[in-house]
Amino acid sequence: MDINDWRIRIDELNDELIALLNKRASFAVEIGKIKKQKGLPVLDAGREQAVLNLVAEKAAKAGGPLSPESFKNIFRVIIDETCKVEE
């Protein structure tokens, strides 16, 4: 395969990631509705830390070129952006 073939495959993965992130965000919208009904804050620092730790643990087990810390950084951004749709 040449560089263009690899880029096409990356573009296809990007499409899948967009769909998955939008699905995740739609779940967060529903969680936000429940939090509002119950008077809970949008940010749950304990849950956020648990998610980040679990992501790092799974990334370490999976192996690959990205480190567990890289995945934690990626998921911090995902969580931050998702919190915006929960409000």
C-alpha positions as CSV (number, residue, x, y, z in Angstrom):
1,M,0.0,0.0,0.0
2,D,1.2,3.5,-0.7
3,I,0.6,6.7,1.4
4,N,-2.7,7.5,-0.3
5,D,-4.1,4.1,0.6
6,W,-3.1,4.6,4.2
7,R,-4.7,8.0,4.2
8,I,-7.9,6.6,2.8
9,R,-8.0,4.1,5.6
10,I,-7.4,6.9,8.1
11,D,-10.2,8.9,6.6
12,E,-12.5,5.9,7.0
13,L,-11.6,5.6,10.6
14,N,-12.1,9.3,11.2
15,D,-15.7,8.8,9.9
16,E,-16.2,6.0,12.4
17,L,-14.7,8.0,15.2
18,I,-17.1,10.9,14.4
19,A,-20.1,8.6,14.5
20,L,-19.0,7.1,17.8
21,L,-18.2,10.4,19.4
22,N,-21.6,11.8,18.4
23,K,-23.3,8.7,19.8
24,R,-21.3,9.1,23.1
25,A,-22.4,12.8,23.2
26,S,-26.0,11.9,22.7
27,F,-25.8,9.6,25.7
28,A,-24.3,12.5,27.6
29,V,-27.3,14.7,26.7
30,E,-29.6,12.1,28.3
31,I,-27.4,11.9,31.4
32,G,-27.5,15.7,31.5
33,K,-31.3,15.6,31.5
34,I,-31.3,13.2,34.5
35,K,-28.7,15.3,36.3
36,K,-30.9,18.4,35.9
37,Q,-34.0,16.6,37.2
38,K,-32.1,15.4,40.2
39,G,-30.3,18.7,40.8
40,L,-26.9,17.2,40.3
41,P,-23.8,19.1,38.9
42,V,-22.7,18.5,35.4
43,L,-19.1,17.8,36.5
44,D,-18.5,14.7,38.5
45,A,-14.8,14.7,39.2
46,G,-14.8,11.2,40.7
47,R,-16.5,9.7,37.7
48,E,-14.1,11.6,35.4
49,Q,-11.1,10.3,37.2
50,A,-12.5,6.8,37.2
51,V,-13.0,6.9,33.4
52,L,-9.5,8.3,32.8
53,N,-8.0,5.6,35.0
54,L,-10.0,2.8,33.2
55,V,-9.0,4.2,29.8
56,A,-5.4,4.2,30.8
57,E,-5.6,0.7,32.1
58,K,-7.3,-0.6,29.0
59,A,-4.8,1.2,26.8
60,A,-1.9,-0.4,28.7
61,K,-3.4,-3.8,28.2
62,A,-4.1,-3.2,24.5
63,G,-0.6,-2.0,23.7
64,G,0.0,0.0,20.6
65,P,1.9,3.1,19.6
66,L,-0.2,5.4,21.8
67,S,0.7,5.4,25.5
68,P,-1.9,5.2,28.3
69,E,-1.1,8.9,29.1
70,S,-1.9,9.8,25.5
71,F,-5.3,8.1,25.8
72,K,-5.9,9.9,29.1
73,N,-5.2,13.2,27.3
74,I,-7.5,12.4,24.4
75,F,-10.3,11.4,26.8
76,R,-9.9,14.5,28.9
77,V,-10.8,16.5,25.8
78,I,-13.7,14.2,25.0
79,I,-15.0,14.5,28.5
80,D,-14.6,18.3,28.5
81,E,-16.5,18.6,25.2
82,T,-19.1,16.2,26.3
83,C,-19.8,18.1,29.5
84,K,-20.7,21.1,27.3
85,V,-23.7,19.2,25.8
86,E,-24.8,18.0,29.2
87,E,-25.5,21.6,30.3
